[in-house]
């Protein structure tokens, strides 16, 4: 009885503390861990009150913006890491989508359900990051987080057909198609390969569907020759800038343009980098294994970068477009910044045009997701102009844009998850016919809760950081992660 009173008293105190904290302390507005803005208090209307929308949105806001959200989540991860069973074998953890995580001691548990989870996500050709789970391998400073892939050997055909359509629309323009494999293809342990699908068959399917006059840029083997180098980031879903270098080298070979070795670049480093996979996996081991983010700035070539920014709303719809302005191509981030991948152009929500001192009459458009951001900086020796257009944020008419800018080459460069997605290649096809005006987005449909995996919010997936300040190459800056 005595101990019961003690436990009851302690529980009551703990409950009171949490009640005070959650009711009176400032709400969280941004999650560095999840790389996103948190829910805001909804706007009140009588209609929303009577149809139940308002109370539902308040509930979502209350649970999503809890005080000290990141700190509490990090504490939870730390506790799970402490109690995780150590088998003394190779350290592997599998975080399955919608399932409890498995460690290497329980890999045989519920295998059928997990295999079904891997097959299902890409049935509608709408690939979401980590839909097939996240594999954490290694220990200590060598931890690596890998996104399992769920794609089919017969999938991604639409991406090839989009490239074919561009060649049909622009017969005098060189069109290239690149599918960027991800780290799991090269670093997945043998015992975990049943948790992910091979990417080579999907890439082969894309190449087999390309029209004869569309040039395939097959970088699979070009990357595979360098797997002992840091070609992929350990703590981020992106490749490393070094991987992009080898991909750009292969593209330059196919395109028949000059290309310079790494000795013609300045090597720069952001120390203590922890990327997006910490938030996606919610595994403290990733946070505890920071890495160097190494990138390369070209020497001996002059270039001027012009941006046209898009304004986007809370649902990531384009609602405005700014005037062109000049700024740096490479942005410098302080050590420890989680936004270092936005070194290139500062983010995605813009059109970028780089004019170089390479006067050879070749003008390139790169149609890309954020993997493609690391490519242009290696092509300033190769093209007179490099235009960079994101698959999610382009409102102009592509036919007019190509003609106005005298484009001679178009490169599709997307990671395999985004290349597989109908949203990506559907967007590229829409670029060809859209009016070039910014349309008001349709009213948002009612949702009862926030999505757990924000594929509906592209920046939370492929663009992890938006830089809100322009700067010169020599300035340092902090980032606002998203």
BAMARSE-207558 format. One record per residue (C-alpha): x, y, z; chain. Coordinates in steps of 0.02 Angstrom, whole numbers. Layout:
N
X;Y;Z;A
...
END
This chain:
482
0;0;0;A
143;116;44;A
228;87;-123;A
63;111;-214;A
45;284;-140;A
224;327;-189;A
195;269;-368;A
29;362;-375;A
110;521;-310;A
254;510;-434;A
134;476;-577;A
25;624;-526;A
176;739;-519;A
236;678;-688;A
63;701;-762;A
52;877;-691;A
222;923;-762;A
175;861;-935;A
7;949;-925;A
91;1114;-882;A
224;1094;-1016;A
105;1043;-1155;A
-25;1174;-1109;A
80;1327;-1068;A
252;1314;-1149;A
280;1386;-1324;A
229;1269;-1463;A
360;1203;-1584;A
349;1278;-1757;A
487;1186;-1850;A
564;1014;-1833;A
748;1005;-1875;A
739;817;-1853;A
595;792;-1975;A
653;933;-2090;A
483;1014;-2100;A
374;1154;-2036;A
251;1094;-1905;A
64;1123;-1908;A
1;1297;-1866;A
-158;1341;-1772;A
-301;1332;-1897;A
-403;1481;-1951;A
-576;1480;-1873;A
-734;1488;-1978;A
-912;1444;-1932;A
-922;1322;-2077;A
-767;1228;-2018;A
-836;1221;-1842;A
-1001;1142;-1893;A
-928;1015;-2015;A
-797;960;-1889;A
-647;1018;-1988;A
-594;1148;-1861;A
-586;1029;-1712;A
-493;902;-1819;A
-365;1032;-1872;A
-344;1091;-1692;A
-311;912;-1638;A
-181;892;-1776;A
-99;1056;-1728;A
-92;1010;-1544;A
-10;841;-1575;A
107;902;-1712;A
174;1059;-1626;A
207;991;-1452;A
338;1088;-1351;A
514;1017;-1363;A
458;899;-1502;A
632;864;-1571;A
708;843;-1398;A
575;719;-1345;A
592;621;-1506;A
782;616;-1486;A
761;555;-1307;A
645;418;-1365;A
770;365;-1498;A
910;362;-1370;A
810;252;-1252;A
769;131;-1394;A
953;125;-1440;A
1001;84;-1260;A
879;-62;-1247;A
913;-129;-1422;A
974;-307;-1415;A
1160;-325;-1456;A
1190;-494;-1536;A
1376;-466;-1557;A
1356;-489;-1745;A
1364;-365;-1887;A
1259;-215;-1837;A
1105;-202;-1949;A
936;-124;-1912;A
787;-123;-2028;A
654;11;-2008;A
503;-53;-2104;A
369;64;-2166;A
217;44;-2054;A
297;-98;-1956;A
400;-113;-1799;A
586;-107;-1832;A
686;-267;-1841;A
864;-295;-1786;A
979;-427;-1856;A
921;-549;-1722;A
741;-545;-1783;A
757;-533;-1972;A
650;-687;-2001;A
499;-620;-1907;A
346;-582;-2013;A
445;-593;-2174;A
291;-612;-2283;A
216;-449;-2221;A
377;-354;-2250;A
401;-426;-2424;A
224;-372;-2467;A
263;-199;-2399;A
411;-189;-2519;A
308;-242;-2670;A
157;-133;-2639;A
223;48;-2634;A
264;63;-2817;A
106;-18;-2885;A
45;155;-2936;A
217;211;-2994;A
220;340;-2855;A
382;304;-2766;A
400;377;-2593;A
563;388;-2502;A
588;247;-2378;A
422;166;-2425;A
510;-2;-2428;A
599;36;-2266;A
767;102;-2208;A
918;-8;-2177;A
1046;51;-2049;A
1214;-36;-2065;A
1378;-20;-1973;A
1417;51;-1803;A
1501;199;-1722;A
1570;325;-1845;A
1537;210;-1993;A
1348;201;-1982;A
1263;211;-2151;A
1076;233;-2182;A
1005;157;-2342;A
833;177;-2420;A
765;9;-2475;A
700;11;-2653;A
533;-66;-2702;A
530;-40;-2890;A
490;-167;-3024;A
604;-223;-3165;A
465;-169;-3284;A
435;-2;-3201;A
490;176;-3240;A
438;164;-3422;A
350;332;-3415;A
515;420;-3379;A
588;353;-3542;A
431;401;-3638;A
443;578;-3572;A
622;591;-3638;A
561;522;-3805;A
424;655;-3811;A
553;792;-3786;A
656;726;-3930;A
500;721;-4038;A
458;899;-3987;A
636;963;-4010;A
710;862;-4154;A
860;977;-4170;A
906;964;-3985;A
1013;828;-3907;A
909;736;-3775;A
991;627;-3641;A
914;516;-3508;A
1001;477;-3343;A
930;373;-3200;A
1030;397;-3040;A
1044;239;-2933;A
1045;261;-2745;A
1163;201;-2610;A
1068;43;-2565;A
1115;-30;-2734;A
1301;-26;-2689;A
1311;-39;-2500;A
1169;-157;-2447;A
1235;-306;-2348;A
1204;-475;-2427;A
1090;-530;-2285;A
975;-380;-2313;A
959;-388;-2502;A
790;-473;-2488;A
726;-312;-2408;A
761;-210;-2565;A
738;-235;-2751;A
883;-223;-2875;A
891;-60;-2970;A
990;-118;-3122;A
837;-203;-3203;A
734;-44;-3185;A
872;60;-3264;A
888;-67;-3406;A
700;-54;-3434;A
714;135;-3452;A
857;119;-3576;A
764;-13;-3677;A
615;104;-3700;A
716;255;-3759;A
694;308;-3940;A
849;276;-4048;A
890;461;-4055;A
880;486;-3866;A
1051;457;-3787;A
1059;351;-3630;A
1180;409;-3495;A
1207;247;-3400;A
1303;293;-3243;A
1273;130;-3150;A
1445;55;-3186;A
1531;225;-3183;A
1479;241;-3000;A
1509;58;-2962;A
1693;75;-3005;A
1713;198;-2860;A
1615;119;-2718;A
1770;123;-2607;A
1765;313;-2619;A
1639;429;-2537;A
1518;435;-2683;A
1362;426;-2572;A
1326;514;-2408;A
1308;400;-2257;A
1181;506;-2163;A
1082;578;-2309;A
975;503;-2447;A
1072;602;-2579;A
1231;550;-2664;A
1391;641;-2618;A
1461;776;-2734;A
1600;654;-2781;A
1470;533;-2849;A
1395;674;-2952;A
1569;710;-3022;A
1585;535;-3094;A
1408;546;-3164;A
1445;715;-3245;A
1603;641;-3319;A
1504;502;-3403;A
1375;626;-3465;A
1510;736;-3540;A
1580;584;-3630;A
1411;541;-3705;A
1377;723;-3750;A
1547;746;-3830;A
1596;900;-3729;A
1757;942;-3634;A
1774;887;-3453;A
1904;931;-3322;A
1980;819;-3184;A
1958;855;-2999;A
2129;937;-2996;A
2046;1086;-3080;A
1931;1111;-2931;A
1950;1181;-2755;A
1901;1053;-2623;A
1792;1123;-2484;A
1724;1036;-2329;A
1579;1058;-2208;A
1623;957;-2053;A
1499;872;-1937;A
1361;849;-2066;A
1208;745;-2023;A
1083;734;-2164;A
902;685;-2193;A
914;502;-2147;A
916;543;-1962;A
742;613;-1976;A
678;479;-2095;A
743;333;-1993;A
726;415;-1821;A
878;312;-1772;A
996;398;-1650;A
1143;300;-1721;A
1134;408;-1878;A
1144;569;-1778;A
1293;501;-1682;A
1391;469;-1842;A
1417;640;-1925;A
1518;648;-2085;A
1613;772;-2193;A
1515;852;-2333;A
1647;877;-2469;A
1612;977;-2626;A
1714;1048;-2768;A
1718;1225;-2841;A
1786;1246;-3019;A
1943;1350;-3048;A
1997;1441;-3205;A
1824;1465;-3278;A
1715;1619;-3263;A
1529;1602;-3231;A
1381;1709;-3185;A
1228;1635;-3100;A
1054;1708;-3121;A
904;1648;-3021;A
717;1668;-3041;A
633;1618;-2879;A
462;1542;-2858;A
350;1581;-2711;A
261;1427;-2643;A
118;1411;-2520;A
104;1295;-2370;A
47;1155;-2486;A
199;1179;-2599;A
100;1252;-2743;A
182;1389;-2845;A
88;1551;-2813;A
212;1680;-2875;A
370;1710;-2975;A
504;1840;-2941;A
617;1940;-3054;A
786;1872;-3109;A
933;1917;-2997;A
1117;1872;-2990;A
1195;1778;-2845;A
1321;1642;-2805;A
1306;1464;-2870;A
1395;1389;-2720;A
1334;1434;-2546;A
1443;1404;-2394;A
1374;1322;-2238;A
1449;1318;-2065;A
1514;1157;-1989;A
1373;1056;-1914;A
1239;1128;-2028;A
1110;1001;-2085;A
1078;1102;-2242;A
1245;1076;-2327;A
1172;986;-2477;A
1096;1154;-2525;A
1273;1213;-2559;A
1219;1202;-2742;A
1105;1347;-2791;A
1032;1357;-2615;A
883;1245;-2653;A
756;1193;-2783;A
617;1322;-2794;A
692;1422;-2936;A
753;1424;-3115;A
942;1436;-3125;A
1042;1498;-3274;A
1232;1494;-3273;A
1329;1583;-3410;A
1509;1526;-3423;A
1666;1579;-3514;A
1660;1417;-3614;A
1606;1485;-3783;A
1563;1331;-3884;A
1382;1366;-3928;A
1316;1223;-3820;A
1174;1269;-3702;A
1109;1138;-3583;A
949;1115;-3482;A
956;994;-3336;A
783;929;-3288;A
808;861;-3114;A
760;827;-2936;A
878;877;-2796;A
1003;740;-2841;A
1032;839;-3000;A
1083;993;-2902;A
1258;924;-2881;A
1287;902;-3069;A
1294;1079;-3147;A
1451;1137;-3056;A
1553;1007;-3150;A
1489;1064;-3320;A
1546;1245;-3325;A
1697;1191;-3429;A
1581;1094;-3544;A
1439;1213;-3592;A
1417;1395;-3633;A
1258;1400;-3529;A
1182;1281;-3402;A
998;1299;-3357;A
931;1202;-3207;A
745;1164;-3193;A
663;1063;-3055;A
527;938;-3096;A
412;1019;-2965;A
434;1205;-2993;A
424;1263;-3173;A
277;1367;-3233;A
338;1427;-3402;A
304;1342;-3567;A
452;1230;-3608;A
437;1250;-3797;A
450;1439;-3781;A
591;1425;-3653;A
697;1313;-3764;A
674;1427;-3914;A
707;1589;-3818;A
868;1524;-3741;A
938;1433;-3893;A
949;1267;-3800;A
1052;1134;-3887;A
1051;995;-3756;A
924;930;-3629;A
973;808;-3491;A
847;713;-3386;A
937;679;-3221;A
832;605;-3081;A
862;479;-2944;A
773;314;-2972;A
637;348;-2843;A
586;509;-2928;A
610;442;-3104;A
488;303;-3059;A
356;426;-3000;A
214;475;-3116;A
218;647;-3035;A
393;674;-3104;A
375;621;-3284;A
197;686;-3288;A
265;855;-3238;A
393;852;-3377;A
257;816;-3505;A
150;955;-3433;A
293;1079;-3457;A
275;1057;-3645;A
95;1114;-3652;A
64;1226;-3501;A
17;1406;-3534;A
163;1486;-3444;A
51;1576;-3319;A
36;1538;-3134;A
-134;1467;-3096;A
-219;1485;-2928;A
-213;1315;-2838;A
-375;1223;-2810;A
-450;1226;-2634;A
-370;1098;-2521;A
-476;947;-2481;A
-513;910;-2299;A
-386;799;-2210;A
-413;723;-2040;A
-229;711;-1994;A
-59;759;-2057;A
25;632;-2172;A
158;528;-2088;A
267;523;-2244;A
252;688;-2337;A
264;636;-2519;A
129;767;-2545;A
262;892;-2490;A
402;867;-2615;A
528;976;-2524;A
519;866;-2371;A
575;724;-2482;A
699;786;-2608;A
744;957;-2549;A
791;957;-2368;A
838;1137;-2349;A
780;1303;-2415;A
902;1447;-2401;A
814;1609;-2365;A
962;1725;-2389;A
1067;1758;-2543;A
1254;1772;-2518;A
1420;1776;-2606;A
1538;1627;-2621;A
1642;1689;-2476;A
1499;1712;-2353;A
1445;1583;-2228;A
1264;1554;-2189;A
1146;1454;-2082;A
999;1360;-2157;A
814;1346;-2124;A
783;1162;-2149;A
623;1099;-2225;A
END
